[in-house]
Amino acid sequence: MSACLLLSLTACATKPIIRTRTVTVDVPVYVSLPDYLATPVQAPSASHIATNGDLADYALQCKARLKAANGKLSAIRQAQPDGSH
């Protein structure tokens, strides 16, 4: 027990070395986005599908909504500062 006490007291005997230096830290820049880019793109309603023509129309609506959602993502990427996307 006295050996542990002796070791703990000798650890405090030396004065710590303190060095001061300037460090540069990169901070992310957040760009506020227009509200329309943050609203979800709704899926079209599938409740009206009764024929193959309705199904084809539904598929075209899905494709158009996907294109709109991808357009929003592209606009968000373009709104970010250079190098952050």
C-alpha positions in Angstrom: 0.0 0.0 0.0 2.8 2.4 0.8 4.4 1.6 -2.6 1.2 2.8 -4.3 1.1 6.0 -2.3 4.8 6.6 -3.0 4.2 6.1 -6.8 1.2 8.4 -6.8 3.1 11.2 -5.0 6.1 11.0 -7.3 3.8 11.4 -10.4 2.8 14.9 -9.2 6.4 15.9 -8.5 7.3 17.0 -12.0 5.8 20.1 -13.5 3.8 19.4 -16.7 4.9 20.9 -20.0 2.3 23.3 -21.4 2.6 24.3 -25.1 0.4 26.9 -26.7 -0.3 26.7 -30.4 -2.9 27.9 -32.9 -4.9 25.2 -34.7 -7.2 25.9 -37.7 -10.4 23.9 -37.6 -12.7 23.7 -40.7 -16.3 24.3 -39.7 -19.1 23.1 -42.1 -21.1 25.8 -43.7 -24.9 25.3 -43.7 -26.9 26.8 -46.4 -30.6 27.5 -45.7 -32.8 25.9 -48.4 -36.1 27.1 -49.7 -39.1 25.4 -48.2 -40.2 23.7 -51.4 -36.9 21.7 -51.5 -37.7 20.2 -48.0 -41.3 19.2 -48.7 -41.8 15.5 -49.6 -42.9 14.4 -53.0 -46.1 12.5 -52.6 -46.7 9.2 -54.4 -49.6 9.1 -56.7 -52.8 7.4 -55.5 -53.2 3.8 -56.7 -56.8 3.5 -55.6 -58.2 4.3 -59.1 -56.4 1.6 -61.0 -59.0 -0.6 -62.8 -57.5 -1.2 -66.3 -54.2 -1.6 -68.0 -54.5 2.0 -69.2 -54.9 3.2 -65.6 -51.9 1.1 -64.6 -49.8 2.7 -67.4 -50.9 6.2 -66.3 -50.0 5.3 -62.7 -46.5 4.2 -63.9 -46.0 7.4 -65.8 -47.1 9.4 -62.7 -44.7 7.5 -60.5 -41.9 8.2 -63.0 -42.8 11.9 -63.1 -42.8 12.1 -59.2 -39.4 10.3 -59.1 -38.0 12.8 -61.6 -39.3 15.7 -59.4 -37.8 14.2 -56.3 -34.4 13.7 -58.0 -34.6 17.3 -59.2 -35.0 18.5 -55.6 -32.0 16.5 -54.6 -30.0 18.0 -57.4 -31.1 21.5 -56.4 -30.0 20.8 -52.8 -26.6 19.6 -53.9 -26.1 22.7 -56.1 -27.1 25.0 -53.2 -24.2 23.7 -51.1 -20.9 25.6 -51.1 -18.1 24.2 -53.3 -16.4 21.1 -52.1 -19.1 20.0 -49.7 -21.1 17.7 -52.0 
